[in-house]
Amino acid sequence: MRTVALVVVFLAGVTTAAAAQSALKDAYKADFVIGAALNEAQITGQDARGDAIVEAQFNSISPENCLKWERVHPQPHRYDFSIPDQYVAFGEKNRMFVVGHTLVWHNQTPDWVFRDGKGKLLGRKALLKRLRNHIYTVVGRYKGRIKSWDVVNEALNEDGSLRQSLWLKIIGESYIAKAFRYAHEADPTAELTYNDYNIENEVKRAGAVALIKKLKAEGVPITTVGIQGHYTLDSPDLKLLDEGIDAYSKLGVKVAITELDVDVLPRKNLPVTADIAVNLAQDPALNPYVNGLPDAVQQQLAERYAAIFEICLKHRGTVDRVTLWGVTDADSWHNGWPIRGRTAYSLLFNRAGKPKPAYDMVIQETGR
């Protein structure tokens, strides 16, 4: 295990030779691609500092929001590709592995998708037609350009059962297989991912394993399982990540860590989750680092990130992508979730765009 003395050196501002000479994408070039999720300001060039970090450090990108249904297909007969087109062009310009996120989700999907002109819920056939048309239009537009799609997002409950979304209630559990088949038909070359949070945890993992086995047995073209990786300093136990990657690899799929960040802020009794519906009340005690992160917590964050990357490196060959959910701490969704208006420190670059001690330790992992 890493020594406290080593981390103290980092915290004093001394950068390792490896960190000084290498970017993330270069340090891990023999192992897997390293990605970042881009917000609209970065996609449109309004955040020049963020763009410079992305171009220097990463060789893969994911979109935070612009390809979600409510943004790209806000009305029945209107698509808005203005931001997605810029997103894909940014990735191509910088020769990056471009990811599409996400085609089917219970959140950020307009209500009209599930209802007819009178507001009544659609039948199964009509909803499948809308799903097919949406996927054919969006995936087809970027055929051969977006290399990997998060096809279905967060379809499982914590107990491993299927979430009672309108997709499930109207179509039945076959909506998942249908979505993957439609995506494959629209672009046979794209990698196709089932993406979810907490699927390294034993109970939910069992549900995900059963789902993937069923899809594979039916010949559904799924290539990848996406473990989101929204973690805290002490949860989950990372042996679960190790075991989870191993379990999915045995199913014949690749694994991507799709939305990695580490929340250092307290949450009261909220279990580790990425449910965007959670909205806790304001409490100054839950926003303790407004004026900066103490060295001791900075050390914990660095150790945590190093341990995560250590596991990913152990499973190189199965893990083919690790994506950070944001570029700098200023971009982290933890500034507004699960409590609005907090000061988060969840990523590898601080608000000034400078690499943090966690960055140095992640770089150093490749030399161990």
FIBAKE-585144 format. One record per atom (N, C-alpha, C): z, x, y; residue in three letters. Coordinates in steps of 0.05 Angstrom, whole numbers, plus 5000, padded with zeros to 4 digits. Layout:
BEGIN
ZXYALA/...
***
This chain:
BEGIN
500050174976MET/500050005000MET/500050175025MET/499150065047ARG/498850215072ARG/501650255084ARG/502050475097THR/504650535108THR/504850435137THR/507350375145VAL/507850285172VAL/506950495192VAL/507450755185ALA/506850975203ALA/503850975210ALA/502150915189LEU/499250915194LEU/498550705215LEU/499750465212VAL/499050255231VAL/500050315259VAL/502350445261VAL/503450525287VAL/501550705302VAL/500250885286VAL/498251055299VAL/496050895311VAL/495050685297PHE/493050515308PHE/493950375333PHE/496450275332LEU/497450115354LEU/497850295379LEU/498150555375ALA/498350735397ALA/495650785410ALA/493550685398GLY/490950705410GLY/489250925399GLY/490051055378VAL/488551275365VAL/486651145345VAL/484151175349THR/482151065331THR/481351255309THR/481151165285THR/480351335263THR/477451445267THR/476851665254ALA/474151775257ALA/472151585246ALA/472851445224ALA/470951245212ALA/470351025232ALA/472550925245ALA/472050705264ALA/470450795288ALA/470851035297ALA/469351145320ALA/466451175314ALA/465751225289GLN/463051295283GLN/461451055271GLN/462850835264SER/461450635249SER/462050355260SER/460050185259ALA/460349905264ALA/460949755238ALA/461949515240LEU/462549355216LEU/460149335197LEU/457849275208LYS/455449235191LYS/454549495178LYS/455149725191ASP/454449985179ASP/456550065158ASP/459050015164ALA/461150095145ALA/460849945119ALA/459949695120TYR/459749525096TYR/456949485086TYR/455049655095LYS/452249605088LYS/451649625058LYS/453349775044ALA/452849795015ALA/454349584999ALA/455849415013ASP/457549225000ASP/456748925004ASP/456648845029PHE/455848565035PHE/455248555065PHE/453848335073VAL/453248305101VAL/455848205115VAL/456048275141ILE/458348195158ILE/457248015180ILE/458447775182GLY/457447585201GLY/459547495222GLY/458547355242ALA/460147225262ALA/459046955268ALA/460846765274ALA/459946495283ALA/459446505313ALA/457146395321LEU/456446405350LEU/456846125363LEU/457946135387ASN/458145885402ASN/455645865420ASN/455545645435GLU/453145595451GLU/452645795473GLU/454845895485ALA/454446095506ALA/453246355495ALA/453946425471GLN/452746665459GLN/449846615450GLN/449346375440ILE/446646315431ILE/444746315455ILE/445546205477THR/443846175501THR/443846425519THR/445346625512GLY/445446875528GLY/447346865552GLY/448946655555GLN/450846635577GLN/453246825573GLN/453746895549ASP/455947075543ASP/454847345535ASP/454047505555ALA/452747765550ALA/454647955535ALA/457147955542ARG/459048135528ARG/459348055498ARG/459547795493GLY/459647715465GLY/457147775450GLY/454847735462ASP/452247805449ASP/452148105443ASP/453048265461ALA/452948555456ALA/454648635432ALA/456948505429ILE/458648555406ILE/457248475380ILE/456048235381VAL/454748135357VAL/452448315349VAL/450848395368GLU/448548565362GLU/449448845352GLU/451648945362ALA/452549215353ALA/453949205326ALA/455448985321GLN/457348995299GLN/456448835274GLN/454848625277PHE/454348435256PHE/451448435247PHE/450948365222ASN/448248335212ASN/447748055200ASN/449547865207SER/449147595199SER/450447415220SER/449347175223ILE/450446985242ILE/450546705230ILE/452546555239SER/452846275232SER/453146125258SER/452345865259PRO/452745715284PRO/455345555282PRO/456945555303GLU/459345395303GLU/458645095301GLU/456945005319ASN/456544715321ASN/453644615322ASN/451744785331CYS/449144675340CYS/447444555317CYS/448144615292LEU/446544495270LEU/448144275256LEU/450444205266LYS/451843975255LYS/450443715263LYS/450643515247TRP/449043275250TRP/449243155279TRP/451643135290GLU/452043005316GLU/450543155338GLU/450043415334ARG/448643575355ARG/445643575351ARG/444743625326VAL/441943655321VAL/440443395317VAL/441943175310HIS/440742915304HIS/442542695315HIS/442842695342PRO/444842515354PRO/444142215353PRO/441642145351GLN/440741875351GLN/438741835328GLN/438341585318PRO/436641545295PRO/433841665297PRO/432641655320HIS/429941755322HIS/429641985341HIS/431942125345ARG/431842355363ARG/433242605351ARG/431742815349TYR/432943075341TYR/432943245366TYR/434943425368ASP/435143615390ASP/435243895379ASP/433044035379PHE/432844305368PHE/432944525389PHE/433644455414SER/433544645436SER/435444885431SER/437944825423ILE/439845045418ILE/439345175390ILE/438945015369PRO/438245135343PRO/435845325344PRO/433845255359ASP/431545435361ASP/432245705373ASP/433945695393GLN/434945945406GLN/436646105386GLN/438345955371TYR/440046085352TYR/438446245331TYR/436446115320VAL/434846245299VAL/433246475311VAL/432246435335ALA/430746655349ALA/432546895354ALA/435046845361PHE/436947065365PHE/437247225339PHE/437647085317GLY/437947225292GLY/435447385284GLY/433147265288GLU/430647405281GLU/430247645298GLU/430747615324LYS/430347845342LYS/432048085333LYS/434448025323ASN/436248245316ASN/436348295286ASN/434348185272ARG/433948235243ARG/436448175227ARG/437547935232MET/440047855219MET/439547655197MET/441547635179PHE/441547425159PHE/442547175172PHE/440846975174VAL/441446735190VAL/442446505171VAL/444746395178VAL/445946185162VAL/445745915177VAL/445345705162GLY/445345435173GLY/447845285165GLY/449245175185HIS/451845035180HIS/451944785197HIS/452044545186THR/452244465158THR/450644205155THR/449644145132LEU/447943915129LEU/449443655123LEU/451443665106VAL/452943415099VAL/455943465102VAL/457143305119TRP/460043325124TRP/461043055132TRP/463643005128HIS/464742745136HIS/465542745165HIS/465742985177ASN/466343015206ASN/463843075222ASN/463943025248GLN/461743085266GLN/459042975256GLN/459242745244THR/456842595236THR/456942325251THR/454842255266PRO/454942005281PRO/455341765264PRO/456641565274ASP/457141315259ASP/454541175252ASP/452541205269TRP/450041065263TRP/448741145236TRP/449441395227VAL/448241495202VAL/448841295179VAL/451141175180PHE/452141015158PHE/451640715162PHE/450540635185ARG/450340345191ARG/447540265199ARG/447040005196ASP/444439895204ASP/444639815234ASP/442439685243GLY/442339605271GLY/444439405279GLY/445539265260LYS/447639065266LYS/450439165262LYS/450639425255GLY/453239545252GLY/454339525224GLY/452839415205LYS/453839385178LYS/453239645162LYS/455039705143LEU/454539945127LEU/451939925111LEU/450540145110LEU/448040155094LEU/448640125065LEU/446640065050GLY/446740085021GLY/446040365012GLY/446340414986ARG/445940684975ARG/443140784980ARG/441140624974LYS/438340704977LYS/437640785006LYS/438640615025ALA/438040675053ALA/439340925063ALA/441840975054LEU/443241215063LEU/442041465051LEU/441241445026LEU/439841675013LEU/437241735028LEU/435841535037LYS/433341585052LYS/433941725078LYS/436141645092ARG/436841785117ARG/437642075112ARG/439142115090LEU/440042385083LEU/437642555077LEU/435742455061ARG/433442605054ARG/431742675079ARG/431342475096ASN/429742525120ASN/431042735138ASN/433642715141HIS/435042915158HIS/434743195146HIS/435243225121ILE/435143495109ILE/432243595109ILE/430343425102TYR/427543525103TYR/426743605131TYR/427643465151THR/426843535178THR/428243785188THR/430843815184VAL/432344045194VAL/431744295178VAL/432044275152VAL/431544505135VAL/428544585137VAL/426844385136GLY/423944435137GLY/423144575162GLY/424344515185ARG/423644645210ARG/424144945209ARG/426145025194TYR/426845315193TYR/426345435166TYR/424545315151LYS/423845415125LYS/423045715126LYS/424345875109GLY/423746165109GLY/425046315131GLY/426446185149ARG/427646315172ARG/430746305170ARG/431846075165ILE/434646055158ILE/434846125128ILE/436346325122LYS/436446435095LYS/438446305076LYS/440446175088SER/442546055072SER/443545805087SER/443945585072TRP/445045335083TRP/447645265070TRP/449645185087ASP/451945045077ASP/451144755074ASP/450544685049VAL/449344425044VAL/451344205046VAL/453544235031VAL/455744035031VAL/458244175040VAL/459644055059ASN/462044175071ASN/464543995065ASN/466544115053GLU/469243995052GLU/469143715038GLU/468043715014ALA/467943454999ALA/470343404982ALA/472243594981LEU/474543564963LEU/477143524978LEU/478943364966ASN/481643344975ASN/483343574965ASN/485743594975GLU/487543824967GLU/488243814937GLU/488143574925ASP/488743554896ASP/486243594879ASP/484043664891GLY/481543724877GLY/479843484872GLY/480643244879SER/479043014876SER/476942994899SER/474942824895LEU/472942794916LEU/474042634939LEU/473542734963ARG/474342604988ARG/473042324990ARG/474542134998GLN/473541855001GLN/472041825027GLN/469941975030SER/468241955054SER/466241725051SER/464941655073LEU/462841455071LEU/460541545053LEU/460041805052TRP/458041905034TRP/458641825005TRP/461141864998LEU/461941804970LEU/462041504966LEU/463141354985LYS/463541064982LYS/460940914980LYS/458941014994ILE/456340864994ILE/454440964972ILE/454241224970ILE/452341344951ILE/453541394923ILE/456141464923GLY/457341554898GLY/457341854897GLY/458541974876GLU/458842264875GLU/456242404873GLU/454042264867SER/451442404865SER/450442484892SER/451742404914TYR/450742484940TYR/450742794943TYR/452542924929ILE/452643214931ILE/450243344917ILE/449643254893ALA/447343364879ALA/444743294894ALA/444543044905LYS/442242974920LYS/441743154944LYS/443943214958ALA/443643384982ALA/442643654975ALA/443643774953PHE/442644034944PHE/439744024936PHE/439043814922ARG/436243794913ARG/434343754937ARG/435143594956TYR/433443554980TYR/433143824995TYR/435343974998ALA/435144225012ALA/433344424997ALA/433544424971HIS/431844604955HIS/428844524957HIS/428344264958GLU/425644174961GLU/424544244988GLU/426244235008ALA/425344295036ALA/424944595040ALA/426444765026ASP/426045055027ASP/426945175001ASP/425145214982PRO/425845324956PRO/426945604956PRO/426645744979THR/427446024980THR/430346054991THR/431445855003ALA/434045875016ALA/436345874996ALA/438346035002GLU/440846014987GLU/442345764995GLU/443645634975LEU/444945374980LEU/447845394972LEU/449545314991THR/452445354988THR/454045104989THR/456045084971TYR/458244894975TYR/460445034990TYR/461344915012ASN/463245055030ASN/465744885033ASN/468145015031ASP/470644865034ASP/472945055040ASP/475144935050TYR/477545095055TYR/479545045032TYR/481345235028ASN/483445225008ASN/482545214979ASN/480045274974ILE/479045254946ILE/479645514931ILE/481245694943GLU/482445904927GLU/485045824915GLU/486345614927ASN/488845504916ASN/488445374889ASN/490345394871GLU/489945324843GLU/488945034839GLU/490344844851VAL/489644564845VAL/486944484856VAL/486444554881LYS/483944494893LYS/481644654881LYS/482344904873ARG/480345074860ARG/479444944834ARG/481344824819ALA/480544694793ALA/478544474798ALA/478944324820GLY/476944114827GLY/474244234835GLY/474344454850ALA/471844584858ALA/470344704834ALA/471844824816VAL/470644934792VAL/469344714775VAL/470744494772ALA/469544264757ALA/467044164771ALA/467144144797LEU/464744054812LEU/462344234808LEU/462844494811ILE/460644694808ILE/459544694780ILE/461344674760LYS/460444664732LYS/458644424728LYS/459444194738LYS/457843954735LYS/455143984748LYS/455144084772LEU/452544124786LEU/450744314771LEU/451844534761LYS/450244734746LYS/449244604720LYS/450944444707ALA/450044324682ALA/447744124686ALA/447644004710GLU/445543814716GLU/443043954728GLU/443144224729GLY/440844374740GLY/440644354770GLY/442744294784VAL/442744284813VAL/442544564824VAL/440744614844PRO/440244894853PRO/442344994873PRO/444845034864ILE/446945144880ILE/447145444874ILE/447245604895THR/447345894891THR/449946024898THR/451545884915THR/453846024928THR/456145824932THR/458545934929VAL/460945784937VAL/462045924962VAL/462445764983GLY/463545875008GLY/466545815010GLY/468146035010ILE/471046005014ILE/471446055044ILE/472445865058GLN/472545885088GLN/474246115097GLN/476746135087GLY/478446355095GLY/479846315121GLY/480746075127HIS/482346025151HIS/485346075143HIS/486246315149TYR/488846405138TYR/490946435161TYR/493446475152THR/495546555171THR/496546825162THR/498646925175LEU/499647185169LEU/500847205141LEU/501846975131ASP/503246985105ASP/502346775085ASP/500246635091SER/499246425073SER/496246405074SER/494846385051PRO/495946375024PRO/496646645013PRO/497946654991ASP/498346904976ASP/495547004968ASP/494847244976LEU/492047334972LEU/491347384943LEU/493247374925LYS/492447384897LYS/490847134889LYS/491246924904LEU/489646674900LEU/486746714908LEU/486246864929LEU/483546934936LEU/482247104915LEU/483647304905ASP/482747474884ASP/481947304859ASP/483847134851GLU/483346964828GLU/481146764832GLU/480946664857GLY/478846464863GLY/476146584861GLY/475746814873ILE/473146954872ILE/472347004843ILE/474247084827ASP/473747144799ASP/472946884785ASP/474246664790ALA/473646414777ALA/470846314784ALA/470046344809TYR/467346244817TYR/465246434806TYR/465846694805SER/463746874794SER/463046814765SER/465046714750LYS/464546644722LYS/462746404719LYS/462346254741LEU/460546024740LEU/457646094745LEU/457246354751GLY/454446444756GLY/453546394784GLY/455446374804VAL/454746344832VAL/455846584847VAL/454646624870LYS/455746824889LYS/457946694906LYS/459446864919VAL/461646774936VAL/461146884964VAL/461446714984ALA/461546805012ALA/464146725024ALA/465346905040ILE/467546835057ILE/466346745083ILE/466446485089THR/464646375109THR/465746335137THR/468446315139GLU/469646245165GLU/472246395170GLU/472246655165LEU/474746805164LEU/476046835192LEU/478646775193ASP/480346845215ASP/483246835206ASP/485046955222VAL/487846965214VAL/489446865238VAL/490646635236ASP/492246525257ASP/495046645258ASP/495846775280VAL/498446905282VAL/500546715294VAL/499646485304LEU/501446305318LEU/502946115299LEU/505446045306PRO/507045865289PRO/505945585289PRO/506345435267ARG/505345165265ARG/507444965256ARG/509945025259LYS/512144855249LYS/511844835218LYS/511644595208ASN/511544555179ASN/508744485169ASN/506744525186LEU/503944465178LEU/503044655157LEU/502244555134PRO/501144735113PRO/498544855122PRO/497645075109VAL/495145195115VAL/492844995110VAL/491344935130THR/489144745128THR/487044815149THR/484644695146ALA/482644715167ALA/481644435174ALA/483344235170ASP/482543965176ASP/482543925206ASP/480143875218ILE/479943865247ILE/481243615258ILE/482043425241ALA/483343185251ALA/486243235259ALA/487343465250VAL/490143525257VAL/490343585287VAL/492343465300ASN/492743515328ASN/495743495334ASN/497143725334LEU/500043725338LEU/500743715368LEU/503043615373ALA/504043585401ALA/504543865414ALA/504143875440GLN/504644115455GLN/507544205452GLN/508044455449ASP/510744565447ASP/510644855454ASP/511944945476PRO/511845225485PRO/512745415463PRO/514545325445ALA/515445495424ALA/513245565404ALA/511145405404LEU/508945445385LEU/506645595399LEU/507145695423ASN/505145855438ASN/506646095450ASN/507646265433PRO/509546475442PRO/508346725454PRO/505746765452TYR/504647025460TYR/502646995483TYR/503346835503VAL/501546785526VAL/501047045541VAL/502947225541ASN/502647475557ASN/501947715539ASN/501147665515GLY/500247885498GLY/501647885471GLY/500348015452LEU/501348015424LEU/503148255420LEU/505648205411PRO/507548435406PRO/506348625385PRO/507148875388ASP/506149075369ASP/506749015340ASP/509048895335ALA/509848835308ALA/507948625296ALA/507148435312VAL/505348225302VAL/502448335300VAL/501748505318GLN/499148645317GLN/498948795290GLN/501148915283GLN/501249075258GLN/500848885234GLN/502248655234GLN/501948465212GLN/499148365210GLN/497848315233LEU/495048215233LEU/493248425221LEU/493548675229ALA/491948895218ALA/492248925188ALA/494748905178GLU/495248925150GLU/493948695135GLU/494148465146ARG/493048225133ARG/490048235130ARG/488648315152TYR/485748345150TYR/484948555130TYR/486348785130ALA/485748995112ALA/485948905083ALA/488048745077ALA/488448645050ALA/486248455042ALA/485348285060ILE/483148105054ILE/480648255048ILE/479948455064PHE/477548605059PHE/477748775034PHE/480148865028GLU/480549015003GLU/479748844979GLU/480548584979ILE/479748404957ILE/476748354957ILE/475648324980CYS/472748274981CYS/471148514970CYS/472148754976LEU/470848994966LEU/471249024936LEU/473548944926LYS/473948934897LYS/471848774883LYS/470948554896HIS/469048374884HIS/466248404896HIS/465648644906ARG/462848694915ARG/460948644892ARG/458748514898GLY/456948434877GLY/457148134873GLY/459548024875THR/459947734875THR/460047634904THR/461747764920VAL/461847704948VAL/459547834962VAL/457747674974ASP/455447784987ASP/455447745017ASP/457447605028ARG/457647575057ARG/460547515065ARG/461347635087VAL/463947575099VAL/463347515129VAL/463947275137THR/463347185165THR/465947115179THR/466347235203LEU/468547175220LEU/467946925236LEU/469946745239TRP/469446495253TRP/469946535283TRP/468046665296GLY/468146735324GLY/467647025329GLY/467447105354VAL/466847385361VAL/469347515372VAL/470547405393THR/473047515405THR/475247305404THR/477647395409ASP/479947205410ASP/479446975429ASP/478047025450ALA/477446805469ALA/475846585457ALA/474246645436ASP/472446455423ASP/473846305401ASP/476146395392SER/477346275368SER/478045985372SER/477445825352TRP/478045535352TRP/481145495352TRP/482645705345HIS/485545675345HIS/486645655373HIS/485045715394ASN/485945655421ASN/486345355426ASN/484945195410GLY/485144905414GLY/485944745390GLY/486444885368TRP/487144755343TRP/489144915328TRP/491244805316PRO/491844515314PRO/493344415339PRO/493644585359ILE/494944505384ILE/493144595407ILE/492544425426ARG/490844495448ARG/492244685468ARG/490644865479GLY/491545025501GLY/493345265494GLY/493045355469ARG/494645585461ARG/493045845466ARG/494446075463THR/493146335466THR/493146465439THR/490746475427ALA/490346565399ALA/489546855398ALA/490046975375TYR/489447255370TYR/488247285342TYR/486347125335SER/485647085307SER/483447265296SER/482047415314LEU/479647565306LEU/479947865309LEU/477848015306LEU/477948305306LEU/477548425333LEU/476648265353PHE/476148355380PHE/477848195399PHE/479048335419ASN/480848185437ASN/479248045459ASN/480647935478ARG/479247775499ARG/477547945517ARG/478148205519ALA/476548385534ALA/474148495519ALA/473848405494GLY/471648495477GLY/472148765464GLY/474648855464LYS/475349115452LYS/476349085423LYS/475649265406PRO/476549255378PRO/479649285377PRO/480849125360LYS/483749125356LYS/484449305333LYS/487049365329PRO/487849525306PRO/486849415280PRO/486649145278ALA/485649025253ALA/482749115248ALA/481149145269TYR/478449245266TYR/478449525253TYR/480149695264ASP/480349975253ASP/481049975224ASP/482849805216MET/483749805188MET/481649685170MET/480149495180VAL/477949375164VAL/475749595160VAL/475149745181ILE/473249965178ILE/474250165157ILE/476750235160GLN/477850435142GLN/477850355113GLN/477850095107GLU/477950005079GLU/475550105063GLU/473250145076THR/470950235061THR/471250525052THR/473150675063GLY/473550945055GLY/475650985034GLY/476850775025ARG/479050795006ARG/478050824977ARG/
***
